[in-house]
Amino acid sequence: NWYNWHLQEQKFSKLEDRVNVRSAIECWLTSMKKKYSKDHKPQSTRPINNPTNPEDERDKSFHRRKLQRKKVAKLRFNTAMSLFPKQPHLAKIFTDVDTVSDYEESTDVNKDPLAIIPHWRSKDLTKFVAALDTATMQMAKPKIRNSLYVLFTRDGSRKSTEDDEDIFPIPSGLPLSSYSQEFLSTCSILERRQLGIPEEEKEPYNLSRALEHLQKLTSFGNPAKVNGDSMQAEPSTQSASDMQLDSTPQKDLSSSNMPPSHHN
């Protein structure tokens, strides 16, 4: 009230000053009016459904997709180590998450995502990863096959554009056959060296040979007709997909042999 306000003001006034009661009351009224206006100022009228910053949404989407790609990379690494124990250079490919294609989520919840194939990746590597995913599915325990199917399945694919290339760096140090000839033709010798791309294939057991071996292992028919590979040991009994996945099963797999479609 005015009396309390007046006592507070007196603390900062000189003792010899005489108080003008009328002026003091007018000053108090003005002060209280400002305080009332401030205390009762309406809050921001921003609507509840105000759209989120598009850039924030893109960042969240990219982070979510990258986590999924890391899961795929880990599965491929484990499968390659299990099936090619004598050829660790094949598993090493998947220590870099950028070897895994990105994807575009469909606005239709009933459609699978569209795969975005890295512009630098060769057809041999793309076929090899698809075969690895099929092997991972066939080696998986029944309780996680649905989750793997959701993680792997894609509804078609497209090559990355120039805009995509700015987001996904080119992995270095992969086997030469991992890079497409179209991409290599755009790089000078110095650029190849900078990217760690070998000048020639260092390993005799290349992607083409590994793919042939994988296709035999995952094909249907009489196992006796599948010739073994002298450079490989028997596949490990440890399933590459034994690690727990967070994906919620969304589709029913009637057969463990159903390969993932259009997954890259």
Secondary structure by P-SEA (a helix, b strand, c coil): caaaaaaaaaaacccccccaaaaaaaaaaaaaaaaaaaaacccccccccccccaaaaaaaaaaaaaaaaaaaaaaaaaaaaaaccccccccccccccccbbbbbbbccccccbbbbccccccaaaaaaaaaaaaaaaaacccccaaaaaaaccccccccccaaaaaacccccccccccccaaaaaaccaaaaaaacccccccccccaaaaaaaaaaaacccccccbbbbccccccccccccccccccccccccccccccccccc
